[in-house]
Amino acid sequence: MGTATGTPDSTSTDAASPAVDRPGPHRIVVLALDSVVGLDLGVPAQVFGTARDSGGTPLYAVTTATAGRRPVRSTAGFQVLPDHGLSVLDEADTVIVPGVHDGPALHEGTVDPAVARALRRAHHRGARIMSICTGSFVLAATGLLDGRPATTHWAYAGRFRALHPRVRLDPDVLFVDDGAVLTSAGVAAGIDLCLHVIRTDHGSGVANRAARRCVVPPWREGGQAQYIQRPLPENGDAGTARTRDWISHRLHEPLTLPAMAAHASMSVRTFTRRFRAETGLSPARWLLQQRTEHARLLLESTDLGVDQVARRAGFGTAAALRQQLHRHIGVAPSTYRRTFRG
């Protein structure tokens, strides 16, 4: 429990969910500190801003705040002129802290007392708290990560451990969902975390549409390694992408490693090595991930019985599907269906 996850609440200690049940879009505040990372700052508005319900109504409203409503510098050579100060955190359902490249949080393990109070106050009243990249240093400086699992950019792991030994740091994963507090690794992992939250809140259909609008993969498993070597293939057919696409259209069929390697015209050893280099996962783990996601999508979007869902997703039997969902999500198929269709 409380380890990296790539599916709603899988291995989280308490379910990440909207803090307050009230009408209107879920309110997200992005809290920018000085030397904020430009990409991290823009990710939440872009990803959450594309999430719509079936009627096209926005599901999230994203605003930006700084301490004292003051301008802050970004790492991209521009200043951020916010519309709000810290008081807006008192109305937020979710607060997101983007990464920083300088400042006391990164070098001394401290943070502006006013910022720390605002974050702790938001957490204590039930708001979801998130960080992207080195934003985890800010959360750790407030004490919100003490005793919790968390992650940050792999390049800052040593510094993080030295400053915050009470945090259970895992620098090898893309993001960690510990229920009310979520952290992600650097750069693109922030996109993965935002999509994970949308999927947790509203299901795979909404998250997949948001990913499609952002032109990014619908999801990457949270436990996937941060640093993946991707050597360029000698030609366009030398990688495993074509075989992965072939597999994704045959999830219901029995698929063996030799069959996958044969489709890619490689030996099993070469195929396994290249597959892991390109995806960060073994072929078997990647296939299980795809089947689990497909089963969840069928449970959310169809009235198929559990036996039919199990067969179409490639699990064969309802018992095998139940075991897999319990392992990764912690609930039975029928419970999962009620959660996202209730």
Steps between C-alpha positions, in 0.01 A plus 500: 500500500615854434746416226523612140186451301375543146133420556230656717586441866710194417727466803401836646422527869194716461318571177586820316173676441346845482530663840152646516182378336357818354360613167715645225848410379757357737715794607876462453755756618855487365732652758805653330815582695801697381709317236199292401560255216317634197377166367383381842305822544310457174424127520203509743308767310560323170413146611217571743369774273430244226294269726131517405193297580297332227315824435818705459481675839840570662560285806780708651573869549872579533642822647850610599609656829818627662586623847373856530379486141851609407667428163744208503780409265482190286784289366385579145600867505164657582318618809168363621237764583242314708136586544484375859684491831517224758144558622364319193646175639226510764242434226700247297397138456852419377826688543794430266857615565716502184874441508756764594862531391624725779406635840497392865281194444760351269811604689403524867185289527294798613211696359332836556298457824193656335519244217546214748198612703282532190595151376450336839167677544380378160608145579338497843162607365510219240647650183707271279865607491726424204853582386680481170875434485688692772174642630529203736776692682240765585250243630774328701605831655147542638508155662218370282718219364636378833449124521346489154626343177595761243712560192686782332730547202766227513781754467400662832449179698823524701430857602142416590602210725756716678248776570196281575601161646151440641346481152487154338652611171479280190690679220455215252130551419297746295256595773369396839133514599471495877136604497475857626861581406646418157848563361653457156844487344634758258373652178257268316421298815289796611276435199471134602394601851239748377349239269503249785301743715247560222463124460455461876236774511307428181611173342705389203273647234544859619873453562556343159320787326712751692817313403393494139447877500844546655652254250661286771471131594181434701698359791830367619517283808615698804751231592674528165862605519576873468813456293459282193767469234349531154775435244392603155420200279705458186188535292131561550415130530774404745307583819205333670234768437344310210475185712353694793229629270441146375470376859257775598254375238526141624473533878227235503730241343760284678825686432835342577842659509625287207197610294570867574866459412412318179268783396786747556736269305735482797633237734327487839810639667536794260128575508491502881802728520366749245149490645628591845727771358205661319230465766677451832300180552535133417266375224301299755451791736409735215245250368344463845483878528321528165254224585419657837438839341279345232299313763448820697385681188250223421368508856457877481348526154303179433239276663696183426503241775818442696561171317475676163726783613756247620501321164517815291786638708695176476471382860298195399294463815314731734707363788823608332359848433382536859844401626669755278268787593532419869876502465525831313188691605387328816137446397287244318386561139142568609616754758724668247211524253270656760768755593531637148143447379305570816 
